[in-house]
């Protein structure tokens, strides 16, 4: 291979390696950044809050005192081992409960939400990102990210060897 072709190939491999590593960072950093900023992240798996919050959305919630919650707030709470995102339709301070309802549901939730079950209020939500981050939190998704990083590093190594 001529020196010019070798240099062109090594530059191409170096660029491809950098692109792969940056692609992984573009997935990993947004997944952890909200936690650094004090948010909890949740993946919406049902359509009870559509159209406001579509299935597959990533929800960013922040802790909030029950006393500061008002009717109309969208809250995140723990219910029977699951995390639920619904809107507050009534607040019962004396009973320390919220009455909630999914926007797409016809009736209020049958069971009130105890103040102790409150995880926070929804501050932001992003369509489709919950599904993407959910995939990358699986064993296969993590393996895929690691594999992409390894390929990126190998391309960098190969490009360096070609330039020697």
C-alpha positions in Angstrom: 0.0 0.0 0.0 1.4 3.4 -0.9 2.2 5.9 1.9 -0.6 8.3 0.7 -3.2 5.5 0.8 -2.0 4.4 4.2 -2.2 7.9 5.6 -5.7 8.4 4.2 -6.8 5.0 5.6 -5.3 5.8 9.0 -7.0 9.2 9.1 -10.3 7.5 8.1 -9.9 4.9 10.9 -9.0 7.5 13.5 -12.1 9.6 12.5 -14.4 6.5 12.6 -13.0 5.5 16.1 -13.6 9.0 17.4 -17.1 9.0 16.0 -17.9 5.7 17.7 -16.6 6.9 21.1 -18.5 10.2 20.8 -21.7 8.3 19.9 -21.4 6.3 23.1 -20.8 9.4 25.1 -23.9 11.0 23.6 -25.9 8.1 25.0 -24.1 7.7 28.4 -23.7 11.3 29.5 -27.4 12.3 29.1 -28.4 9.1 31.0 -26.3 10.2 34.0 -26.4 14.0 33.8 -29.9 14.4 35.3 -28.9 12.4 38.4 -25.9 14.7 38.9 -28.3 17.7 38.7 -30.7 16.1 41.4 -33.3 14.5 39.1 -34.5 11.0 39.1 -35.2 9.4 35.7 -38.1 7.1 34.9 -39.3 5.4 31.7 -43.0 5.7 30.9 -44.4 2.3 29.9 -48.1 2.9 29.7 -50.4 5.3 27.9 -52.2 6.6 31.0 -50.7 10.1 30.6 -51.1 10.5 26.9 -51.0 12.8 25.0 -49.1 14.9 27.6 -46.5 12.2 28.2 -46.3 9.5 25.5 -45.4 5.9 26.0 -41.6 5.5 25.8 -40.9 9.0 27.3 -38.1 9.7 29.7 -39.5 11.6 32.8 -37.2 13.7 34.9 -38.6 14.1 38.4 -37.4 16.1 41.4 -38.2 15.6 45.0 -40.8 17.9 46.4 -42.5 18.2 49.8 -46.1 17.0 49.8 -47.2 20.4 51.2 -45.7 22.1 48.1 -47.7 19.9 45.6 -50.7 21.6 44.1 -53.7 20.2 42.1 -52.6 19.9 38.5 -49.0 18.9 39.3 -47.9 15.6 37.7 -46.3 13.4 40.3 -44.3 10.3 40.4 -45.1 7.7 43.1 -44.4 4.2 44.1 -47.3 1.8 43.9 -47.0 -2.0 44.5 -43.4 -2.2 43.3 -44.0 0.0 40.3 -43.4 3.7 39.6 -46.5 5.6 38.4 -46.7 9.0 36.8 -50.2 10.6 37.2 -51.7 14.1 37.7 -52.9 15.3 41.1 -56.7 16.0 40.9 -57.2 16.5 44.7 -55.0 17.0 47.7 -56.2 15.8 51.2 -53.8 17.4 53.7 -55.7 16.0 56.7 -55.5 12.4 55.3 -52.0 12.9 53.9 -53.1 11.7 50.5 -53.4 12.7 46.9 -56.2 11.7 44.5 -54.6 11.1 41.1 -55.7 10.3 37.6 -54.0 9.5 34.4 -54.8 12.1 31.7 -56.0 9.4 29.4 -58.1 7.6 32.0 -61.8 8.2 32.4 -61.9 8.0 36.2 -59.6 8.8 39.1 -57.3 6.2 40.4 -59.1 3.9 42.8 -56.4 4.0 45.5 -55.3 7.4 46.9 -51.5 8.1 47.0 -50.1 8.4 50.4 -47.6 11.2 51.0 -45.1 8.5 51.9 -45.4 7.1 48.3 -44.5 10.4 46.7 -41.1 10.3 44.8 -41.3 13.7 43.2 -42.9 15.9 40.6 -42.3 15.7 36.9 -40.2 18.7 35.8 -39.4 17.6 32.2 -40.2 14.7 29.9 -38.7 13.7 26.5 -40.5 11.5 24.0 -38.8 8.2 23.0 -35.7 8.8 25.2 -37.1 6.4 27.9 -37.2 3.6 25.4 -33.7 4.3 24.2 -32.2 4.6 27.7 -34.2 1.6 28.8 -32.6 -0.5 26.0 -29.1 0.7 27.0 -29.8 -0.3 30.6 -30.3 -3.9 29.6 -27.4 -6.4 29.7 -27.5 -6.5 25.8 -27.6 -2.7 25.6 -24.6 -2.3 28.0 -22.7 -5.0 26.1 -23.4 -3.2 22.9 -22.1 0.1 24.3 -18.9 -1.6 25.6 -18.4 -3.3 22.2 -18.7 0.0 20.4 -16.2 1.6 22.7 -13.8 -1.3 22.2 -14.1 -1.0 18.4 -13.5 2.7 18.6 -10.4 2.2 20.7 -9.2 -0.6 18.3 -9.7 1.7 15.3 -7.6 4.4 17.1 -4.9 1.9 17.9 -4.9 0.5 14.3 -4.7 4.1 12.9 -1.7 4.8 15.1 0.1 1.7 14.0 -0.5 2.6 10.4 1.0 6.0 10.9 4.2 4.5 12.4 
